Amino acid sequence: MAQTFHNETLAAQFAQAKVLVVGDVMLDRYWFGDVSRISPEAPVPVAKINKMDQRAGGAANVARNIASLGGQAALLSVCGQDEAADALAGLMTQAGVAAHLMRDASIATTVKLRVVARNQQLIRLDFEEWPQDEILAQVQSQYRSLLPQYDAVIFSDYGKGGLTHIADMIDWAKQAGKPVLIDPKGGDYEKYAGATLITPNRAELKEVVGSWKNETELTEKAQSLRRHLELDAVLLTRSEEGMTLFNQNEPVYQPTRAQEVYDVSGAGDTVIAGMGLGIAAGLTLPEAMHLANTAAGVVVAKLGTAVCSFDELTTALAEE
């Protein structure tokens, strides 16, 4: 399925495309250090920290990917009234994302703190709390007011409670005629019914439909799920095996693009960002998948939660 994209046309289409990203945000913090001794207090390594880094994660990383590719991105999410939320807001401003962070003073912003020595994670510390009902009601209200301004909606579900009312939000988007893309989480996909597209990875799909022995059985299970949930398509991301799009026609397969894979974390964010931006820009599902797959190939060759720029995308497309 060779496709040619005209760079100037694509850039113009992306610049016009507006995508609203709703979901769970988190701050990914990295503390880098050296380990040269074991603690005298307990049999654990002592990490002497010499560098710190922080990046926007979850739905915020999806929005960052859209902006990096040249699209117009907005982010709607819940966070705490704390320093981590301020850091996230700052990162979104830097990335050119319109952030609507609903702040709940009774919870802490989700933070994943990784201590890394010699490219090896020593430990990950997670700080997270479930948002309150009052703030979720505010999210719904803000969502309804933002919806008319956007061409497509992405729900980035990380199972942190920010999408408690996703079924209603899908309905409102459909009533407004907006395509809905979902990066799913957990074993209950009923709440995603009626969406345009879901993008599970292999493990996530297996949790819902069970395992498969071959491509034929996989196709049957994916199509059965698609019909049951009344989706236009299921995009299965398959790591080193590339990705497959199951829609009303024959499955569309694309092999993986990365020459060298350093880090798959955040690749799913890039895939759904590319799909959402492509659809908002008026591309077909297979065309959007082609771009999303290419962008993901760029991102997995980078360490940590990374993004693909428009120039990197067009360079990678030209190399095909």
C-alpha positions in Angstrom: 0.0 0.0 0.0 2.3 2.7 -1.2 1.0 6.2 -0.6 2.5 9.5 -1.5 2.0 12.6 0.5 2.7 16.0 -0.7 4.6 17.8 2.1 3.2 21.3 1.6 -0.3 20.0 1.3 0.1 17.8 4.3 1.5 20.7 6.4 -1.4 22.9 5.4 -3.9 20.1 6.3 -2.3 19.5 9.6 -2.1 23.3 10.4 -5.9 23.5 10.0 -6.7 20.4 11.9 -8.0 20.8 15.5 -7.9 17.9 17.9 -9.3 17.8 21.5 -7.5 15.3 23.7 -9.4 14.3 26.9 -8.1 11.8 29.5 -5.6 11.1 32.3 -2.5 13.2 32.5 0.7 12.5 34.4 4.1 14.0 34.9 6.9 11.6 34.0 9.9 12.5 36.1 13.4 11.0 35.6 16.2 11.2 38.1 19.5 10.1 36.6 22.4 9.2 38.7 25.4 6.9 39.3 25.5 3.9 41.5 28.9 3.0 42.9 28.1 1.5 46.3 25.6 -0.4 48.4 23.9 1.4 51.3 25.2 0.5 54.8 21.6 0.8 56.1 20.1 -1.9 53.9 21.1 -4.0 50.9 20.1 -1.4 48.3 22.1 0.6 45.8 22.8 4.2 46.6 22.1 6.4 43.6 23.9 9.8 43.5 21.5 12.0 41.4 23.2 14.3 39.0 20.5 15.2 36.5 16.7 15.5 36.5 14.3 15.6 33.7 10.5 15.8 33.4 8.1 15.2 30.5 4.3 15.3 30.0 2.8 11.9 30.0 -0.5 10.2 29.3 -3.1 12.3 27.5 -0.6 15.3 27.8 1.9 13.3 25.7 -0.8 12.6 23.0 -1.5 16.4 22.8 2.2 17.1 22.6 2.6 14.7 19.7 -0.2 16.4 17.8 1.3 19.9 18.3 4.8 18.5 17.3 3.3 17.2 14.0 2.0 20.7 13.3 -1.7 20.3 14.4 -3.8 22.3 16.7 -4.1 20.5 20.0 -6.1 21.1 23.2 -5.9 19.1 26.3 -8.7 18.6 28.9 -7.9 16.8 32.1 -7.9 16.7 35.9 -4.9 17.3 38.1 -4.1 18.5 41.6 -3.5 22.0 42.8 0.2 21.4 43.2 3.7 22.0 41.9 3.5 19.0 39.5 0.3 20.5 37.9 2.2 23.8 37.4 5.0 21.9 35.8 2.6 20.1 33.4 0.9 23.4 32.6 4.3 24.9 31.8 5.3 21.9 29.6 2.0 22.2 27.7 2.6 26.0 27.1 6.1 25.2 25.8 4.6 22.5 23.4 2.0 24.9 22.0 -0.9 23.0 23.5 -4.1 24.8 24.8 -4.3 23.2 28.2 -7.6 23.1 30.2 -6.4 21.5 33.4 -9.3 21.2 35.9 -7.6 21.5 39.3 -8.8 19.4 42.2 -7.1 20.7 45.5 -8.1 17.4 47.3 -5.9 15.2 45.1 -2.3 15.0 44.0 -1.3 15.2 40.3 -0.3 11.8 39.0 3.5 11.6 38.9 5.7 8.7 37.9 9.1 9.2 39.2 11.8 6.9 37.8 15.3 6.6 39.2 17.7 5.6 36.4 21.3 4.6 36.6 23.3 3.5 33.5 20.2 3.4 31.4 18.7 1.0 33.9 15.6 1.8 36.0 16.3 1.2 39.6 12.8 2.0 40.9 9.6 3.7 39.8 7.6 5.6 42.4 3.9 6.4 41.5 1.9 9.1 43.1 -1.8 9.0 42.1 -5.3 9.6 43.5 -8.8 9.2 42.1 -10.5 12.6 41.1 -13.6 13.7 43.0 -17.1 13.8 41.4 -17.4 17.6 41.5 -14.3 18.1 39.4 -15.5 15.4 36.9 -18.7 17.3 36.5 -16.7 20.4 35.7 -14.7 18.4 33.1 -18.0 17.3 31.4 -19.2 20.9 31.3 -15.9 22.2 29.9 -15.9 19.4 27.4 -19.4 20.3 26.0 -18.3 23.9 25.6 -15.0 23.0 23.8 -16.5 20.3 21.6 -17.9 22.5 18.7 -14.5 24.1 18.1 -12.7 20.8 17.3 -12.6 18.4 14.3 -11.9 15.2 16.3 -11.7 14.0 19.8 -9.2 11.6 21.3 -9.8 9.9 24.7 -6.6 8.8 26.3 -7.6 6.3 29.0 -4.9 5.4 31.5 -7.4 4.1 34.1 -6.8 6.9 36.6 -10.5 8.0 36.8 -10.4 11.0 34.6 -12.8 9.4 32.0 -15.4 8.1 34.4 -18.2 9.6 32.2 -16.7 8.6 28.8 -19.9 6.9 27.5 -21.7 10.3 27.8 -18.8 12.1 26.2 -18.7 9.8 23.3 -22.5 10.3 22.7 -22.1 14.1 22.8 -19.3 13.9 20.3 -21.3 11.7 18.0 -24.3 14.0 18.2 -22.0 16.9 17.2 -20.7 14.8 14.2 -17.1 14.5 15.6 -14.9 11.4 15.0 -14.0 9.8 18.4 -10.7 7.9 18.8 -9.9 5.9 22.0 -6.7 4.5 23.5 -8.4 2.0 25.7 -7.6 0.6 29.2 -8.9 -2.4 31.2 -11.2 -5.3 30.4 -14.5 -3.4 29.9 -14.8 -2.0 26.4 -18.6 -1.6 26.6 -18.2 2.1 27.7 -16.4 2.7 24.4 -19.4 1.7 22.3 -20.1 3.9 19.3 -16.6 5.3 18.9 -15.0 5.7 15.5 -11.8 3.9 16.3 -10.0 2.2 19.3 -6.3 1.5 19.3 -5.5 -1.4 21.7 -2.1 -3.1 21.8 -1.8 -6.9 21.7 -2.0 -7.4 25.5 -5.0 -5.0 25.8 -6.9 -6.7 23.1 -6.2 -10.2 24.5 -7.6 -9.1 27.9 -10.9 -8.4 26.2 -11.3 -11.0 23.4 -9.0 -13.8 24.7 -5.9 -15.2 22.9 -5.7 -16.2 19.2 -3.8 -18.9 17.4 -3.4 -17.3 14.0 -4.3 -14.3 11.8 -7.7 -15.7 10.8 -8.8 -16.2 14.4 -7.4 -12.7 15.3 -9.4 -11.2 12.4 -12.6 -12.9 13.5 -12.2 -11.8 17.1 -11.3 -8.2 16.2 -14.2 -7.9 13.7 -16.6 -9.4 16.2 -15.5 -6.8 18.8 -15.8 -4.0 16.2 -19.3 -5.0 15.3 -20.4 -5.6 18.9 -19.3 -2.1 19.9 -20.5 -0.5 16.7 -17.0 0.9 15.9 -15.9 2.0 12.5 -12.5 0.4 13.1 -10.1 -1.3 15.5 -6.4 -0.5 15.0 -4.3 -3.2 16.7 -0.7 -2.0 17.5 1.6 -5.0 17.5 5.1 -3.7 18.5 7.7 -5.3 16.3 4.9 -6.8 14.1 3.6 -3.4 13.0 -0.1 -2.7 13.1 -3.3 -3.9 11.6 -6.5 -1.9 10.8 -9.8 -3.9 11.0 -12.6 -2.0 9.4 -15.6 -2.9 7.2 -13.2 -4.1 4.4 -10.3 -6.5 4.4 -7.8 -5.9 7.2 -5.0 -3.4 6.3 -1.6 -4.4 7.6 1.5 -2.2 7.9 4.9 -3.6 9.0 6.9 -1.8 11.7 8.9 1.2 10.6 11.7 1.5 13.2 15.1 0.3 12.2 16.3 0.2 15.8 13.9 0.2 18.8 15.3 1.8 21.9 12.1 2.5 23.9 8.4 1.7 23.1 7.1 3.8 26.0 4.8 6.5 24.6 4.6 4.8 21.2 0.9 4.2 21.6 0.5 8.0 22.4 2.2 8.8 19.1 0.0 6.3 17.1 -3.3 7.7 18.4 -2.0 11.3 18.0 -1.1 10.6 14.3 -4.5 8.8 13.7 -6.5 11.7 15.3 -4.6 14.4 13.5 -4.9 12.5 10.2 -8.6 12.0 10.5 -9.1 15.7 11.6 -7.1 16.7 8.5 -9.5 14.7 6.3 -7.3 11.7 5.5 -8.8 8.2 5.1 -8.2 5.7 7.9 -5.5 3.7 6.0 -3.8 7.0 5.1 -3.9 8.2 8.7 -2.6 4.8 9.8 0.3 5.0 7.4 1.3 8.4 8.9 0.8 7.2 12.5 2.9 4.1 11.9 5.7 6.2 10.4 5.6 8.7 13.3 5.7 5.8 15.8 8.8 4.4 14.0 10.5 7.7 14.6 9.6 7.8 18.3 10.6 4.3 19.3 14.1 5.1 18.1 14.3 7.7 20.9 14.7 7.2 24.6 11.8 8.0 27.0 8.4 9.6 26.2 9.3 11.4 22.9 7.5 13.1 20.0 7.9 13.1 16.3 8.2 16.4 14.5 6.6 17.2 11.1 10.1 17.3 9.5 11.0 14.0 11.0 7.8 12.5 9.7 8.3 13.8 6.1 11.9 12.6 6.2 10.8 9.1 7.3 8.1 9.1 4.6 10.6 10.1 1.9 12.8 7.1 2.9 10.1 4.6 2.1 
